[in-house]
């Protein structure tokens, strides 16, 4: 009877204790979250329930598995202990990653809720995202190293590797020069405020919005929903346009090639009427002037403003479309025309019928 009760008590007791303790912790976090709704940390920490259960159960079993009295456990005691140790290390890393993500997300959420500067909020978002990735990568590397060191054979290998660490470091540095360059470039972008998530940029002639920044690459979403992925070192080694730098507000122009008889003053009035009906115009500035002339046309430039790159594109398209429609229906004579006339014949030219005067 004891041979049956002992493993049930050890294994079942570990599971029951784990469930009770995690349930109590979850209930406490839920109450704290209800009392302090302004801080989302406590609610986010509830995501750690599953890894916390695995960590606690693995720790309890690791300390009491040899008391089960089961024959397979006694025969493979070292293997079972090592397996539980590996599970404990992996679960601990999982728990740390979840907890770090909760802290980072909570900090960003509180800052974004209180921050009024959209550019600064995007900057903080970029920084916390990269910090979270660095923490995740560090925890995974440390956990993998700790798991490898649980094997006796790996300890001897590690001692021999330490003897040649200098040479291996040089070789690895040369081999991973590009990767390390992208890694440091990612940190430079995060804390140098060169480009942020949500910024509108122009790279290699492509206009789009920065959608994701990692430690090694950056993704730009173009206006037609394509994704351009490039190494982050591109942004530290080559020039690019950042339309959101220093603020998201933008100024745009619309050019019209018209006949010299175009009613410029009436076009100014019409432009103001169009902008009054345009929801994307921010009301900061507008103008309409003649900027150039040619023997057959003149160039009229309309200047408009908007809150960001997407809005300025919409304003420009609407002004262009409605102004041309107004000119076509109300002042058709203002549209450019091509004048044609028969060329005079010289005394040495022969008409098509072959006769001379």
TORLUMMAR-601566 format. One line per 2 residues: number of its first residue (from 1); for each residue y, z, x of N, C-alpha, C. Coordinates in steps of 0.05 Angstrom, whole numbers, plus 32768, in hexadecimal, padded with zeros to 4 digits. Layout:
N
NUM = Y:Z:X:Y:Z:X:Y:Z:X  ...
***
This chain:
357
1 = 7FE8:8000:8010:8000:8000:8000:8019:8000:8011  8018:800F:8028:802F:8010:8039:8034:7FF5:8046
3 = 801F:7FE6:804C:8023:7FCB:8058:8032:7FB9:8045  8031:7FBE:802B:803F:7FAD:8018:805B:7FB7:8013
5 = 805E:7FD2:8010:8078:7FDD:800A:808C:7FDB:8022  8081:7FDD:803B:8094:7FDD:8051:80A3:7FC3:8053
7 = 8096:7FAB:8054:80A6:7F92:8055:80B7:7F8E:803D  80AE:7F97:8025:80BF:7F94:800D:80D8:7FA5:8010
9 = 80D5:7FBE:801A:80EC:7FD0:801D:80FF:7FC5:8032  80F4:7FBB:8048:8106:7FB1:805E:8114:7F98:8056
11 = 8105:7F84:804C:8112:7F6A:8045:8122:7F6C:802B  8115:7F78:8017:8123:7F7B:7FFD:813B:7F8D:7FFF
13 = 8138:7FA3:800F:814F:7FB5:8012:8166:7FA8:8020  8160:7F97:8034:8175:7F89:8042:8184:7F76:802F
15 = 8175:7F68:801E:8181:7F56:800B:8192:7F65:7FF7  8187:7F7B:7FEC:8195:7F8A:7FD8:81AF:7F96:7FE3
17 = 81AD:7FA1:7FFB:81C5:7FAD:8007:81DA:7F98:800C  81D1:7F80:8015:81E4:7F6A:801A:81F2:7F62:8000
19 = 81E3:7F5E:7FEB:81EF:7F56:7FD2:8203:7F6B:7FC7  81FB:7F84:7FC9:820D:7F99:7FBF:8227:7F9B:7FCF
21 = 8224:7F9B:7FE9:823C:7F9E:7FFA:824F:7F86:7FF7  8244:7F6E:7FF6:8255:7F56:7FF3:8261:7F56:7FD7
23 = 8252:7F5E:7FC3:825D:7F5F:7FA8:8274:7F73:7FA6  8271:7F8A:7FB3:8287:7F9E:7FB3:82A0:7F93:7FC1
25 = 829B:7F86:7FD8:82B1:7F7A:7FE7:82BF:7F64:7FD7  82B0:7F54:7FC9:82BB:7F3F:7FB8:82CB:7F4B:7FA1
27 = 82C1:7F60:7F95:82CF:7F6D:7F7F:82E9:7F79:7F89  82E9:7F85:7FA1:8301:7F91:7FAB:8316:7F7B:7FB1
29 = 830D:7F65:7FBD:8320:7F4F:7FC2:832B:7F44:7FA8  831B:7F42:7F93:8325:7F39:7F7A:833A:7F4B:7F6E
31 = 8337:7F65:7F71:834B:7F78:7F67:8364:7F77:7F77  8362:7F75:7F92:8379:7F73:7FA2:8389:7F59:7F9C
33 = 837A:7F44:7F97:8387:7F2A:7F91:8396:7F2C:7F77  838B:7F3B:7F63:8399:7F3E:7F4A:83B2:7F4F:7F4C
35 = 83B1:7F63:7F5E:83C9:7F74:7F62:83DE:7F66:7F72  83D6:7F55:7F85:83E9:7F46:7F96:83E6:7F28:7F93
37 = 83EE:7F1D:7F7D:83EB:7F00:7F79:83FC:7EEF:7F8B  8411:7EFC:7F96:8423:7EED:7FA8:8416:7EE6:7FC3
39 = 8400:7EF3:7FC9:83F1:7EEE:7FE2:83D6:7EE2:7FDC  83D2:7EC8:7FE1:83B9:7EBB:7FDB:83A2:7EC2:7FEE
41 = 83A8:7ED2:8002:8393:7ED8:8017:837A:7EE4:800B  837E:7EF8:7FF9:8367:7F07:7FEF:8355:7EF5:7FDE
43 = 8361:7EE4:7FCE:8351:7ED1:7FBF:8343:7EBD:7FD0  8350:7EB4:7FE6:8343:7EA1:7FF8:832C:7EAE:8008
45 = 832F:7EC8:800E:831A:7ED6:801D:8300:7ED8:800D  8301:7ED4:7FF3:82E9:7ED5:7FE3:82D7:7EBD:7FE9
47 = 82E2:7EA9:7FF6:82D1:7E92:7FFE:82BD:7E9A:8014  82C1:7EB1:8020:82AF:7EBA:8035:8296:7EC9:802B
49 = 8292:7EC9:8011:827B:7ED8:8006:8261:7ECF:8011  825B:7EB5:8011:8241:7EAC:801A:823D:7EB1:8037
51 = 824F:7EA9:804A:824A:7EAF:8066:8248:7ECD:806B  8257:7EDD:805C:8256:7EFA:8060:823A:7F05:8058
53 = 822F:7EFA:8042:8214:7F02:803A:81FF:7EFB:804F  8202:7EE3:805B:81EF:7EDA:806F:81F1:7EEC:8088
55 = 820A:7EF2:8090:820E:7F03:80A8:8203:7F1E:80A4  8209:7F2B:808D:81FF:7F46:8088:81E1:7F47:8085
57 = 81D6:7F34:8077:81B8:7F34:8074:81AA:7F2F:808E  81B5:7F1C:809E:81A8:7F16:80B8:81AB:7F2E:80CB
59 = 81C1:7F3D:80CA:81C5:7F54:80DB:81B1:7F6A:80D3  81AE:7F6F:80B9:819C:7F84:80B0:817F:7F7D:80B7
61 = 8178:7F64:80B2:815C:7F5B:80B9:8158:7F5C:80D7  816D:7F55:80E7:816A:7F55:8104:8165:7F71:810E
63 = 8170:7F85:8101:816C:7FA0:810B:8153:7FAD:8100  8146:7FA2:80EB:8130:7FB0:80DF:8117:7F9E:80DB
65 = 8118:7F86:80E6:8101:7F74:80E1:80E7:7F7E:80ED  80E9:7F8D:8104:80D1:7F97:8111:80C4:7FAE:8102
67 = 80D1:7FB8:80ED:80C6:7FCE:80DD:80B7:7FC4:80C4  80B5:7FA9:80C1:80A7:7F9E:80A9:8089:7FA2:80AB
69 = 807E:7FA3:80C3:8061:7FA6:80C6:8051:7F8D:80BF  805E:7F77:80BB:8050:7F5E:80B5:8043:7F53:80CF
71 = 802B:7F49:80CC:801C:7F3F:80E4:802A:7F27:80F1  8033:7F14:80E1:8041:7EFD:80EE:805A:7F06:80FD
73 = 8068:7F19:80F2:8081:7F23:8100:807A:7F31:811A  8064:7F41:8119:805B:7F4F:8132:8052:7F3B:8147
75 = 8044:7F26:813E:803A:7F12:8151:8050:7F02:815E  8065:7EFC:814F:807B:7EEC:8159:8095:7EFB:8158
77 = 8094:7F14:8161:80AC:7F25:815F:80C4:7F19:816E  80BF:7F0F:8186:80D5:7F04:8196:80E1:7EEC:8188
79 = 80D0:7EDA:817E:80DA:7EC2:8171:80EA:7EC9:8157  80E0:7EDC:8147:80EE:7EE3:812F:8109:7EF0:8135
81 = 8109:7F01:8149:8122:7F0E:8151:8137:7EF9:815B  812D:7EE6:816A:8140:7ED1:8174:814A:7EC0:815D
83 = 8138:7EB9:814A:8140:7EA9:8133:8156:7EB8:8123  8151:7ED2:811E:8165:7EE1:810F:8180:7EE3:811F
85 = 817D:7EE5:8139:8196:7EE6:814A:81A5:7ECC:8147  8197:7EB5:8148:81A5:7E9B:8145:81B2:7E99:812A
87 = 81A4:7EA2:8115:81B0:7EA1:80FA:81C9:7EB3:80F9  81C7:7ECA:8105:81DE:7EDD:8105:81F6:7ED1:8113
89 = 81F1:7EC4:812A:8208:7EB8:8139:8214:7EA1:8129  8203:7E90:811E:820E:7E79:810E:821D:7E83:80F6
91 = 8212:7E97:80E8:821F:7EA1:80D0:8239:7EAF:80D7  823A:7EBD:80ED:8253:7EC9:80F6:8269:7EB5:80FC
93 = 8261:7E9F:8109:8274:7E89:810E:827E:7E7D:80F4  826B:7E79:80E1:8273:7E6F:80C7:8287:7E81:80B9
95 = 8281:7E9C:80BA:8293:7EAF:80AE:82AF:7EAF:80BB  82B0:7EAD:80D5:82C9:7EAD:80E3:82D9:7E94:80DC
97 = 82CC:7E7D:80DA:82DA:7E64:80D3:82E5:7E66:80B7  82D5:7E70:80A4:82DF:7E74:8088:82F7:7E87:8087
99 = 82F5:7E9D:8096:830A:7EB1:8095:8324:7EA6:80A2  8321:7E97:80B8:8338:7E8B:80C5:8345:7E77:80B3
101 = 8335:7E67:80A5:8340:7E53:8093:834F:7E60:807C  8344:7E77:8072:8352:7E85:805D:836D:7E90:8066
103 = 836E:7E9B:807E:8387:7EA6:8088:839B:7E90:808D  8393:7E79:8098:83A5:7E63:809E:83B0:7E57:8084
105 = 839E:7E53:8071:83A6:7E47:8057:83B8:7E5A:8048  83B3:7E74:8049:83C4:7E87:803B:83E0:7E87:8048
107 = 83E1:7E87:8062:83FB:7E87:8070:840B:7E6E:8068  83FE:7E57:8069:840C:7E3E:8062:8415:7E3E:8045
109 = 8404:7E47:8033:840B:7E47:8016:8424:7E59:8011  8425:7E70:801D:843C:7E82:801A:8455:7E75:8026
111 = 8453:7E69:803D:846A:7E5C:8049:8474:7E45:8039  8461:7E34:802F:8468:7E1D:801F:8476:7E25:8005
113 = 846D:7E3B:7FF9:8479:7E44:7FE0:8495:7E4E:7FE4  849B:7E5A:7FFB:84B6:7E65:8000:84C8:7E52:800F
115 = 84BD:7E3D:801C:84CD:7E2B:802C:84DA:7E16:801C  84F3:7E10:8022:8503:7DFC:8014:8506:7DE2:8024
117 = 8501:7DE4:803E:8503:7DCC:804F:84E8:7DBE:804F  84E6:7DA7:8043:84CD:7D99:8041:84C3:7D90:805D
119 = 84D6:7D88:806E:84CE:7D80:8089:84C2:7D97:8099  84CE:7DAF:8096:84C3:7DC6:80A4:84A8:7DCE:8099
121 = 84A4:7DCC:807F:848B:7DD2:8072:8475:7DC0:807D  847B:7DA5:8080:8468:7D93:808B:8461:7D99:80A8
123 = 8476:7DA2:80B6:8471:7DAA:80D2:845E:7DC1:80D4  8462:7DD6:80C4:8451:7DED:80C4:8435:7DE5:80BB
125 = 8433:7DD4:80A8:8418:7DCA:809E:8409:7DBC:80B5  8417:7DAC:80C4:840A:7D9E:80DB:8401:7DB3:80EF
127 = 8412:7DC6:80F6:840B:7DDA:810A:83F3:7DEB:8102  83F3:7DF5:80E9:83DD:7E07:80E0:83C3:7DF7:80DE
129 = 83C5:7DDD:80D6:83AD:7DCD:80D5:83A0:7DCA:80F0  83B0:7DC4:8104:83A5:7DC1:811F:839C:7DDB:812B
131 = 83AA:7DF1:8124:83A1:7E0B:812D:8386:7E12:8121  8383:7E0C:8108:8369:7E11:80FB:8353:7E00:8108
133 = 8359:7DE8:810F:8344:7DD7:811C:833D:7DE2:8138  8352:7DEB:8146:834C:7DF7:8161:833B:7E10:815E
135 = 8341:7E21:814B:8331:7E39:8147:8315:7E32:813F  8312:7E1F:812D:82F7:7E17:8125:82E7:7E0C:813C
137 = 82F3:7DFA:814C:82E5:7DEF:8163:82DE:7E05:8177  82F0:7E18:817C:82EA:7E2E:818F:82D3:7E40:8185
139 = 82D4:7E46:816C:82BE:7E57:8161:82A3:7E49:8163  82A3:7E2F:815C:828A:7E20:815E:827F:7E1F:817A
141 = 8291:7E1A:818D:8288:7E18:81A9:827E:7E33:81B3  828C:7E49:81AD:8283:7E63:81B5:8268:7E6B:81A8
143 = 8266:7E64:818E:824D:7E6A:8180:8235:7E5A:818C  823A:7E41:8192:8225:7E30:819D:821D:7E3B:81B9
145 = 8231:7E43:81C9:822A:7E4E:81E3:821A:7E69:81E0  8223:7E7A:81CD:8214:7E93:81C9:81F8:7E8E:81C0
147 = 81F4:7E7A:81AF:81D9:7E74:81A6:81C7:7E69:81BC  81D3:7E59:81CE:81C4:7E4F:81E4:81BC:7E65:81F8
149 = 81CE:7E78:81FB:81C8:7E8E:820E:81B2:7EA1:8204  81AB:7E9F:81EB:8194:7EB0:81E2:817A:7EA6:81EC
151 = 8179:7E8E:81F6:8160:7E84:8202:8160:7E8B:8220  814B:7E98:822A:814A:7EA0:8246:814D:7E89:8259
153 = 8141:7E72:8252:8143:7E5B:8264:8160:7E52:8267  8170:7E54:8252:818C:7E4B:8254:819D:7E5D:8265
155 = 8195:7E77:8268:81A4:7E89:8279:81A1:7E80:8296  8189:7E78:829E:8186:7E6E:82BA:8196:7E55:82BE
157 = 8195:7E43:82AA:81A5:7E2B:82AC:81C2:7E31:82AE  81CB:7E44:829E:81E8:7E4B:829F:81F0:7E56:82BA
159 = 81DF:7E66:82C7:81E6:7E71:82E1:81E8:7E5B:82F6  81D5:7E47:82F4:81D7:7E31:8307:81EF:7E1F:8302
161 = 81F6:7E1C:82E9:820E:7E0C:82E2:8227:7E18:82EC  8229:7E33:82EC:8241:7E40:82F5:8245:7E3B:8313
163 = 8230:7E37:8322:8233:7E32:833E:8240:7E18:8344  823D:7E05:8332:8249:7DEA:8337:825E:7DE5:8321
165 = 826A:7DFA:8317:827E:7DF6:8301:8296:7DE6:830B  829E:7DEA:8323:82B6:7DDC:832D:82B1:7DBE:832D
167 = 829B:7DB5:8338:8295:7D98:8339:8291:7D8D:831D  8283:7D9B:830C:827F:7D92:82F1:8299:7D90:82E1
169 = 82AB:7DA3:82E6:82C5:7DA3:82D9:82D5:7D8A:82E1  82D4:7D83:82FA:82E3:7D6B:8303:82D7:7D52:82F6
171 = 82BC:7D50:82F7:82AF:7D39:82EB:82B4:7D37:82CD  82B2:7D4E:82BF:82B7:7D4E:82A2:82D4:7D47:829C
173 = 82E6:7D51:82AD:8302:7D4B:82A8:8308:7D2D:82AB  82FC:7D20:82BF:8300:7D04:82C2:82F3:7CF4:82AB
175 = 82DB:7CFC:82A4:82CD:7CEE:828E:82DA:7CF1:8273  82E5:7D08:826F:82F1:7D0E:8255:8310:7D0D:8256
177 = 831A:7CFD:8268:8337:7CFB:826C:8345:7CF3:8252  833A:7CDE:8245:8346:7CD4:822C:8344:7CE9:8216
179 = 832D:7CF6:8213:832A:7D0B:81FE:833D:7D22:8203  833E:7D2B:821C:8350:7D42:8222:836D:7D3A:821E
181 = 8374:7D21:8225:838F:7D17:8220:8396:7D18:8203  8383:7D0F:81F2:8388:7D0F:81D5:838A:7D2C:81CB
183 = 837A:7D3E:81D7:837B:7D5A:81CE:8396:7D67:81D4  83A0:7D63:81EC:83BB:7D6E:81F3:83D1:7D5F:81E4
185 = 83CD:7D46:81DE:83E1:7D37:81CF:83E2:7D42:81B2  83CB:7D4A:81A7:83CB:7D55:818C:83DA:7D70:818C
187 = 83D6:7D80:81A0:83E5:7D9A:81A1:8403:7D95:81A5  8409:7D80:81B5:8426:7D79:81B9:8433:7D70:819F
189 = 8424:7D60:8190:842F:7D57:8176:8433:7D6E:8163  841F:7D81:8163:8421:7D97:8150:8439:7DA9:8156
191 = 843D:7DB0:816F:8452:7DC3:8176:846B:7DB6:8181  846B:7D9C:8185:8483:7D8E:818E:8492:7D82:8177
193 = 8487:7D83:815F:8494:7D79:8146:849B:7D5B:8149  8489:7D4B:8155:848D:7D2F:8158:8487:7D20:813E
195 = 8470:7D27:8132:8468:7D1B:8119:8459:7D30:8109  845C:7D2F:80EE:8450:7D44:80DD:8440:7D36:80C7
197 = 842E:7D45:80BB:8420:7D3B:80A4:8434:7D36:808D  8432:7D1E:8082:8445:7D17:806D:845D:7D07:8076
199 = 8460:7D04:8091:8477:7CF4:809B:8472:7CD6:8096  8487:7CC8:8091:8486:7CAB:808E:848C:7C9E:80A9
201 = 8478:7C8E:80B3:847B:7C83:80CE:8475:7C65:80CD  847E:7C58:80E2:8478:7C3B:80E7:846C:7C39:8102
203 = 8452:7C31:8103:8444:7C2E:811C:8437:7C12:811D  843C:7C04:8133:8432:7BE9:8136:8439:7BD7:811E
205 = 8451:7BDA:8114:845A:7BCA:80FE:844F:7BD2:80E3  8440:7BE7:80E1:8434:7BF0:80C8:8443:7C09:80BE
207 = 844C:7C08:80A5:845A:7C1E:8098:8447:7C2F:8088  8448:7C49:808C:8436:7C5B:807D:843D:7C78:8080
209 = 842C:7C89:8075:8430:7CA6:8075:841A:7CB4:8084  8422:7CC7:8095:840E:7CD6:80A5:83FD:7CE7:8092
211 = 83E4:7CE1:8091:83D2:7CEF:807E:83C2:7D06:808B  83BA:7D02:80A4:83AA:7D17:80B1:83AF:7D16:80CF
213 = 83B0:7D2E:80DB:83B4:7D31:80F8:839E:7D44:8102  838D:7D3A:8114:8379:7D4B:8120:837F:7D4F:813E
215 = 836D:7D5B:814C:8372:7D60:8169:8370:7D46:8179  8363:7D31:816E:835E:7D19:817D:8369:7D00:8170
217 = 836B:7CFF:8156:8374:7CE7:8149:8388:7CED:8132  8395:7CD8:8129:83A9:7CDB:8113:83A5:7CC4:8100
219 = 83A7:7CCA:80E6:83A2:7CB6:80D1:83BC:7CB0:80C2  83C3:7C97:80C0:83DB:7C8E:80B1:83D1:7C7E:8099
221 = 83DB:7C87:8081:83D4:7C79:8068:83EB:7C65:8062  83E4:7C4B:8061:83F8:7C37:805C:83FE:7C35:803F
223 = 8413:7C25:8039:841C:7C23:801D:8407:7C16:800B  83F4:7C05:8017:83DF:7BF9:8007:83C5:7C07:8009
225 = 83C6:7C22:800F:83AF:7C34:800F:839C:7C2F:8026  83A3:7C21:803A:8393:7C1F:8052:8397:7C37:8064
227 = 8383:7C3D:8075:8385:7C53:8087:8384:7C48:80A4  8399:7C4F:80B3:839A:7C47:80CF:8394:7C60:80E0
229 = 837F:7C60:80EF:8377:7C76:8100:837D:7C6F:811D  838B:7C80:812B:8392:7C7B:8147:8392:7C95:8156
231 = 838E:7C94:8171:838E:7CAD:8180:83AA:7CB9:8180  83AB:7CD4:8181:83C5:7CE1:8180:83D5:7CDC:819A
233 = 83C7:7CD4:81AF:83D6:7CCE:81C8:83E9:7CB6:81C4  83E4:7CA5:81AF:83F5:7C8F:81AA:8412:7C98:81A4
235 = 8414:7CAF:8196:842E:7CB8:818E:843D:7CC7:81A4  842F:7CCD:81BA:843C:7CDA:81D0:8442:7CC6:81E7
237 = 8436:7CAE:81E5:8439:7C9B:81FA:8448:7C81:81F2  844C:7C7D:81D8:8459:7C64:81CF:846E:7C6B:81BA
239 = 8483:7C5A:81B9:8498:7C5F:81A5:848E:7C58:8189  8497:7C67:8175:8491:7C62:8159:84A8:7C6B:8148
241 = 84A9:7C61:812F:84BE:7C69:811D:84B4:7C80:810B  84C4:7C95:8109:84BF:7CAB:80F7:84D6:7CAD:80E4
243 = 84D2:7CA3:80CB:84E8:7CA2:80B8:84EE:7CBD:80AC  84DC:7CD0:80B0:84E0:7CEB:80A4:84EC:7CFF:80B9
245 = 84F0:7CF6:80D1:84FB:7D07:80E6:8518:7D0E:80DF  851E:7D28:80DF:8539:7D31:80D9:853F:7D31:80BC
247 = 852C:7D2D:80AB:8531:7D2D:808E:8524:7D15:8081  851C:7D17:8068:850E:7D02:805A:8521:7CEE:804D
249 = 853B:7CF4:804A:854E:7CE2:803D:8551:7CC9:804D  8554:7CB2:803E:8556:7C99:804B:856B:7C87:803E
251 = 8575:7C74:804E:8588:7C60:8044:857B:7C44:8047  857D:7C34:8032:8571:7C1A:8032:8585:7C04:802B
253 = 857F:7BEB:8032:8591:7BD5:802C:8582:7BBF:801D  8591:7BB0:800D:8586:7B99:7FFE:859A:7B82:8004
255 = 8590:7B6C:800E:85A0:7B55:8016:859D:7B3F:8001  85B4:7B33:7FFA:85B5:7B1C:7FE7:85C3:7B05:7FF5
257 = 85B6:7AED:7FF4:85C2:7AD5:7FFF:85CD:7AC5:7FE6  85E7:7AC4:7FE3:85F3:7AB9:7FCB:8608:7AA4:7FD2
259 = 8610:7A96:7FBD:8625:7A82:7FC0:8640:7A90:7FC4  8652:7A81:7FD1:866D:7A8D:7FD6:867C:7A95:7FBD
261 = 8674:7A8A:7FA7:8682:7A91:7F8D:8677:7AA9:7F80  8664:7AB8:7F8C:8658:7ACF:7F7F:866D:7AE5:7F7A
263 = 866C:7AF1:7F62:8680:7B06:7F5B:8679:7B21:7F68  8684:7B26:7F80:867D:7B3D:7F8F:8685:7B57:7F81
265 = 869D:7B57:7F76:86A7:7B70:7F68:8695:7B77:7F50  868E:7B63:7F41:867C:7B67:7F2A:8660:7B70:7F33
267 = 8658:7B66:7F4A:863E:7B6F:7F55:863F:7B8D:7F5D  8656:7B96:7F67:8658:7BB3:7F6D:8655:7BC3:7F54
269 = 8663:7BBB:7F3F:8661:7BCA:7F26:8644:7BCA:7F1B  8637:7BB2:7F1D:861B:7BB0:7F13:8608:7BC1:7F24
271 = 860D:7BC2:7F3E:85FC:7BD3:7F50:85FE:7BF0:7F48  8616:7BF9:7F42:861A:7C15:7F3A:860C:7C1B:7F20
273 = 860D:7C08:7F0D:85FF:7C0C:7EF4:85E1:7C0D:7EF8  85D6:7BFC:7F09:85BA:7BFC:7F0F:85B1:7C16:7F1B
275 = 85C1:7C20:7F2E:85BA:7C3A:7F3B:85BB:7C51:7F28  85CD:7C50:7F15:85CF:7C66:7F01:85B6:7C68:7EF0
277 = 85A9:7C51:7EED:8590:7C51:7EDC:8577:7C54:7EED  857A:7C56:7F08:8563:7C57:7F1A:855D:7C75:7F20
279 = 8545:7C7E:7F19:853E:7C9A:7F1D:853A:7CA1:7F3B  8533:7C8E:7F4B:852D:7C93:7F67:8547:7C95:7F79
281 = 855D:7C8C:7F6E:8576:7C8D:7F7E:8580:7CAA:7F7E  8587:7CB5:7F96:858E:7CD1:7F98:85AC:7CD6:7F94
283 = 85BC:7CC0:7F91:85D8:7CC3:7F8B:85E9:7CC9:7FA3  85DE:7CC9:7FBC:85EE:7CD0:7FD3:8603:7CBA:7FDA
285 = 85FA:7CA1:7FDA:860C:7C8C:7FE3:8603:7C71:7FD8  8616:7C5E:7FD7:8610:7C42:7FD0:8628:7C31:7FD7
287 = 8623:7C18:7FDC:8639:7C05:7FE2:862E:7BE9:7FE0  8641:7BD6:7FDE:863A:7BB9:7FDD:8651:7BAA:7FEB
289 = 864A:7B9C:8000:865E:7B8E:8010:8653:7B73:8019  8665:7B61:8020:865D:7B47:802C:865C:7B4A:804A
291 = 8644:7B46:8055:8640:7B4B:8072:8640:7B32:8083  863C:7B1A:8077:863B:7B02:8087:863F:7AEA:8075
293 = 8647:7AD4:8081:864A:7ABA:8073:863E:7AA4:8083  8635:7A8F:8075:862C:7A76:8081:863A:7A5F:8073
295 = 8638:7A47:807D:8645:7A31:8070:863D:7A2D:8053  8626:7A37:804B:861D:7A32:802F:861A:7A4C:801F
297 = 8617:7A63:802C:8612:7A7C:801D:8622:7A93:802A  8621:7AAA:801D:862B:7AC3:8029:8616:7AD8:8024
299 = 8616:7AEC:8036:8602:7B02:8035:8610:7B1B:802A  8605:7B24:8014:860F:7B3D:8006:85FB:7B53:800B
301 = 8604:7B69:8015:85F2:7B80:801B:85F8:7B97:8008  85E2:7BA0:7FFA:85E4:7BB8:7FEA:85D7:7BCF:7FF9
303 = 85E5:7BE5:7FFB:85DB:7BFD:8009:85D6:7C13:7FF4  85BD:7C1F:7FF6:85B5:7C34:7FE3:85A8:7C4A:7FF2
305 = 85A5:7C61:7FE6:8599:7C79:7FF2:8583:7C84:7FE0  8571:7C93:7FEB:855B:7CA0:7FDC:8551:7CB8:7FEB
307 = 8540:7CC7:7FDE:8537:7CE1:7FE9:8522:7CDD:7FFF  8512:7CC8:7FFE:84FD:7CC4:8012:84F6:7CA6:8014
309 = 84E3:7C9F:8025:84DC:7C83:802A:84D1:7C76:8011  84C0:7C83:8002:84B5:7C77:7FEA:84CA:7C72:7FD5
311 = 84DD:7C85:7FD2:84F2:7C81:7FBE:8505:7C6B:7FC7  850B:7C68:7FE0:851E:7C53:7FE9:8512:7C38:7FE5
313 = 84F8:7C35:7FE8:84EA:7C1C:7FE3:84EC:7C14:7FC5  84E8:7C28:7FB3:84EA:7C23:7F97:8507:7C1B:7F8F
315 = 851B:7C29:7F9A:8537:7C23:7F94:853E:7C06:7F9D  8536:7BFF:7FB5:853C:7BE4:7FBF:8530:7BCE:7FAE
317 = 8517:7BD2:7FA6:8509:7BBE:7F95:8517:7BBC:7F7A  851E:7BD3:7F6E:852B:7BD2:7F54:8546:7BC5:7F55
319 = 8556:7BCB:7F6A:8571:7BBF:7F6D:856E:7BA1:7F71  855C:7B99:7F82:8558:7B7C:7F87:8550:7B6D:7F6E
321 = 853D:7B78:7F5F:8532:7B6B:7F48:8547:7B69:7F32  8555:7B7F:7F2C:8568:7B7F:7F15:8582:7B70:7F1C
323 = 858A:7B71:7F35:85A2:7B62:7F3D:859E:7B44:7F3B  8587:7B3B:7F45:8581:7B1E:7F44:857F:7B15:7F27
325 = 8572:7B25:7F16:8570:7B1E:7EFA:858B:7B1D:7EED  859D:7B2F:7EF3:85B8:7B2F:7EE8:85C8:7B17:7EF2
327 = 85C6:7B10:7F0B:85D3:7AF8:7F15:85C9:7ADF:7F08  85AF:7ADE:7F04:85A3:7AC5:7EF9:85AC:7AC1:7EDC
329 = 85AF:7AD7:7ECD:85B6:7AD4:7EB0:85D4:7AD4:7EAB  85E3:7AE3:7EBB:8600:7AE6:7EB7:8611:7AD5:7EC9
331 = 8608:7AD0:7EE2:8618:7AC2:7EF5:8606:7AAF:7F05  85FB:7A9C:7EF8:85E8:7A8A:7F05:85F6:7A7A:7F1B
333 = 860F:7A76:7F19:861D:7A66:7F2D:861E:7A74:7F48  8619:7A8F:7F48:861A:7A9E:7F61:8601:7A9B:7F72
335 = 85EB:7A91:7F66:85D3:7A8D:7F75:85D6:7A76:7F89  85C9:7A78:7FA0:85CD:7A63:7FB4:85C3:7A48:7FAA
337 = 85D1:7A33:7FB1:85CA:7A17:7FA9:85CB:7A06:7FC2  85BB:79F1:7FC0:85B9:79DD:7FD6:85C8:79C4:7FCD
339 = 85DE:79BE:7FDA:85EE:79A6:7FD3:85E3:798D:7FDF  85DF:7979:7FCE:85D4:795F:7FD8:85E8:7949:7FD1
341 = 85EB:7935:7FE3:85FD:791E:7FDF:85F3:7907:7FEF  85F6:78EE:7FE6:85ED:78D7:7FF6:85FD:78D5:800F
343 = 85EF:78CF:8025:85FC:78CC:803F:860A:78B1:8041  8623:78B0:804B:8630:7896:804E:8623:7885:8063
345 = 8622:786A:805E:8615:7858:8071:8629:784F:8086  8621:784D:809E:8632:7842:80B3:8631:7823:80B4
347 = 8642:7816:80C4:8643:77F9:80C5:862B:77ED:80D1  861C:77FD:80E1:8605:77F3:80EF:85EB:77F9:80E0
349 = 85EC:7807:80C9:85D4:780F:80BB:85CD:77F9:80A6  85B4:77F4:80A2:85AA:77E0:808F:85A0:77EE:8076
351 = 85A9:77E6:805E:859F:77F2:8046:8581:77EC:8042  8575:77FA:802F:8559:77F6:802B:8551:77DA:8021
353 = 8564:77CC:8013:855D:77B1:800A:855F:779C:8020  8568:77A4:8037:8569:7792:804E:8581:7780:8050
355 = 8594:7782:803D:85AC:7771:803D:85C3:7780:804A  85D4:7770:8057:85ED:777B:8063:8605:7772:8053
357 = 8619:7782:8053:8631:777B:8045:8641:7766:8055
***
